[in-house]
Amino acid sequence: MDRLDQIDEFESLFRRSEREDFVYSEIPIESVAVVTGSESSDPVRESVARFLPRINDVADWHSIGSADYQNVAELIERVEAQRVDLLVTRRHLGEEMFSPLHSLGVYLDELTQRTSIPVLVLPGTAREPVELPTEACSRVMVVADQIRGDQRLINYGVRMCSDGGSMWLCHVEDDMVFGRIVDAIERIPEISSELGATLLKSQFLKDAEDFIATCFERLGETSLDVDLKSHVGMGHHVREYRRLIDDNQVDLLVANTKDDDQLAMRGMAYSLSVELVDVPMLLL
């Protein structure tokens, strides 16, 4: 096989990926638990109901305060026994005396990893809480390090967006990771490094663009009143999402926290959760 044939084979590897279509499904949210420390849960519940009008039909609201649990195990046992569909809490729960700068706090860390319940993380911390916006959530941003095939993430984003609102589907390829891949390609003499880098970048972004296009198609077939937007690009995750959030005045960020290959929270989601303290987040 000559060099041109090898390049053609290399290119074909990235053209054979099958298109994966988005599937819309309604997310049921019938039971919500507000988990607080010293903070009263009633104002939190009222602000969440105002901020997320599409969950106003919740049948059961549960209040779990500091007197109801002594440790992480007790809290998890309680929320699982109540079979809630959504948890609401803050960073550094139970750590009101201090606020570590580079952590979400032991309770939030464990809740996101040891349960399958989505967690609405309120802005601020338990020590320095920040109120939710007084207006309904009308600008939702769904972010992923690999958005292709992530049906659940997008369906939750739709569920949280109020009627008449906008939802951004975003995929940012980490430019540092991509750079290391390109460096590896450059050390393969049989492959043109310039062509290989171009093909890789094109395919990485095309996978996300193609899947987002199916999201637009499927959601456009529903009766949902949501304006869909997208952003696919490369860059540093935290800096790029900070820019997108600020530019679009995003009310809520939706991200995945679980990884099948590791116990800890996904790196990108953890970085965003720690850095963007002022932004309400839904962690799945």
C-alpha angles and dihedrals in degrees: 000000000000125000095265091051090051091051090049090051090049091051093048091057089069097043096056097068110122121238111253116206126215117242118207120216132166115249113223115221110177103143128043129183121203108205116197140163116209091338119102112250098211097074089045092053092049093049093048092050089050094045094047106038092170090071094051089109091066108139099202130036117186126196117207115183135179091272090061098062138029101191144005095274092055092048094050091047090052098049092045091050090053091050095220123183096211136025123206120198146126138252117271094021109186091015099089092136091065138011115213110216098216103043142064091221127261096273096053092042091055096041092056094047106033099045133049092221116117113241124215104208111206118219119265125018137283088262095045107023120191121209120242115247112279091228126073119274103264102155116061126174121199112200132186140165085220113017096172111112095003098133096159095053093054095043090054090050090055091047092056098046116095121231111281092021132123131246126198119205106204135186122177120183111214105248093206092055090046090050091056090051091051090049089055092050091051089061092059105087094195092063126067102238093210093050093043093052092047093050093046094050092046094050096043091055095038092058090057094042093051093050093047088051089059089049089056091048097049096041090046088060092059129078092245115134098218128128108224124213133169143202124191120174149110131271146094108322101225096039094045095047091045088055093047092048093050095043092051098035091234117200099195136021119207119199142158119247104180128086123189091215100052143036097224125078118276110276097237094046092048093050092049092046093052097041102040098057092151094057123084108235136194108210117196 
